[in-house]
Structure formats: C-alpha cells, structure tokens
Amino acid sequence: MEEKIEGSFVDSIEGEFSQKVSHLISDFQNIEFLDYYNNSLKSLADSTFYDYQHLNGKGGTYLVKICLLGFYK
C-alpha cells in the first residue's frame, strides 16, 4: 500500500498530524507518542486494508497486537 499513498494528500496530512502531536507532547516526559503511521506498518499487505487508509479486521487485529507489544515493552 505504501506506493499508493506516498506523496499523496493523505500522506501529507498524516505527517503533519504526527509532527503536531510530537510537538504538543514534547514538554511532557511521561507521555510517549506511538506513531504507527511513520513506521513499517505502511508495508502491510494489501489484504489487511479495507481501503487505501483504513485497516480491515485482519489488519486491525495485527495493529492491536503491535500496539500491545509497544505498550508492554
């Protein structure tokens, strides 16, 4: 899916959102921003997506597992 969104409007607003959140929490040492857009999740198989931006059930299950691994690291 990466090749379909890279450089697109969606890619632009997702990047902007990540930057804003990172900036907003930069003063707080007890908050960690887990940015799953700007990492390897963009390389998920097409079969894990409902459309170009949203995960289906299979992709959602995978994301929950990744989030839990990130939370309990």
C-alpha beads as a LAMMPS data file, in Angstrom:
LAMMPS data file: protein, C-alpha beads

73 atoms
72 bonds

1 atom types
1 bond types

-500.0 500.0 xlo xhi
-500.0 500.0 ylo yhi
-500.0 500.0 zlo zhi

Masses

1 110.0

Atoms # bond

1 1 1 0.000 0.000 0.000
2 1 1 2.920 2.353 0.582
3 1 1 3.315 3.205 -3.094
4 1 1 -0.342 4.275 -3.309
5 1 1 -0.191 6.855 -0.509
6 1 1 3.387 8.096 -0.553
7 1 1 3.378 11.750 -1.600
8 1 1 -0.438 11.928 -1.554
9 1 1 -2.735 14.268 0.365
10 1 1 -3.279 11.513 2.952
11 1 1 0.471 11.113 3.401
12 1 1 0.804 14.868 3.832
13 1 1 -1.892 15.242 6.488
14 1 1 -0.743 12.136 8.377
15 1 1 2.795 13.536 8.506
16 1 1 1.524 16.924 9.618
17 1 1 -0.587 15.313 12.346
18 1 1 2.393 13.305 13.626
19 1 1 4.517 16.452 13.787
20 1 1 1.832 18.379 15.669
21 1 1 1.281 15.636 18.232
22 1 1 5.026 15.225 18.749
23 1 1 5.358 18.969 19.297
24 1 1 2.395 19.113 21.695
25 1 1 3.735 16.367 23.942
26 1 1 7.405 17.360 23.799
27 1 1 7.171 19.155 27.158
28 1 1 5.790 16.084 28.937
29 1 1 8.251 13.386 29.952
30 1 1 5.531 10.922 30.973
31 1 1 3.803 10.768 27.553
32 1 1 5.012 8.579 24.727
33 1 1 3.568 9.004 21.225
34 1 1 3.404 5.685 19.417
35 1 1 3.406 6.810 15.792
36 1 1 2.277 3.804 13.795
37 1 1 1.929 5.767 10.578
38 1 1 5.607 6.629 10.267
39 1 1 6.969 3.109 10.613
40 1 1 6.850 -0.314 8.973
41 1 1 3.065 -0.617 9.219
42 1 1 2.897 1.156 5.878
43 1 1 4.316 -2.011 4.374
44 1 1 1.384 -4.201 5.443
45 1 1 -0.065 -6.455 2.772
46 1 1 -2.982 -5.137 0.730
47 1 1 -5.133 -7.902 2.234
48 1 1 -5.013 -6.127 5.617
49 1 1 -6.676 -2.950 4.314
50 1 1 -10.346 -2.100 3.823
51 1 1 -9.416 0.845 1.621
52 1 1 -6.276 2.923 0.991
53 1 1 -6.198 4.287 4.552
54 1 1 -8.257 2.003 6.801
55 1 1 -7.454 -1.473 8.056
56 1 1 -9.914 -4.348 7.809
57 1 1 -10.486 -6.903 10.598
58 1 1 -7.281 -8.779 9.828
59 1 1 -5.261 -5.564 9.801
60 1 1 -6.976 -4.322 12.952
61 1 1 -6.087 -7.498 14.800
62 1 1 -2.473 -7.098 13.717
63 1 1 -2.427 -3.448 14.812
64 1 1 -3.791 -4.331 18.259
65 1 1 -1.003 -6.887 18.691
66 1 1 1.597 -4.314 17.632
67 1 1 0.111 -1.708 19.999
68 1 1 0.167 -4.149 22.903
69 1 1 3.791 -5.036 22.170
70 1 1 4.637 -1.321 22.118
71 1 1 2.728 -0.707 25.324
72 1 1 4.361 -3.541 27.231
73 1 1 7.936 -3.008 26.070

Bonds

1 1 1 2
2 1 2 3
3 1 3 4
4 1 4 5
5 1 5 6
6 1 6 7
7 1 7 8
8 1 8 9
9 1 9 10
10 1 10 11
11 1 11 12
12 1 12 13
13 1 13 14
14 1 14 15
15 1 15 16
16 1 16 17
17 1 17 18
18 1 18 19
19 1 19 20
20 1 20 21
21 1 21 22
22 1 22 23
23 1 23 24
24 1 24 25
25 1 25 26
26 1 26 27
27 1 27 28
28 1 28 29
29 1 29 30
30 1 30 31
31 1 31 32
32 1 32 33
33 1 33 34
34 1 34 35
35 1 35 36
36 1 36 37
37 1 37 38
38 1 38 39
39 1 39 40
40 1 40 41
41 1 41 42
42 1 42 43
43 1 43 44
44 1 44 45
45 1 45 46
46 1 46 47
47 1 47 48
48 1 48 49
49 1 49 50
50 1 50 51
51 1 51 52
52 1 52 53
53 1 53 54
54 1 54 55
55 1 55 56
56 1 56 57
57 1 57 58
58 1 58 59
59 1 59 60
60 1 60 61
61 1 61 62
62 1 62 63
63 1 63 64
64 1 64 65
65 1 65 66
66 1 66 67
67 1 67 68
68 1 68 69
69 1 69 70
70 1 70 71
71 1 71 72
72 1 72 73
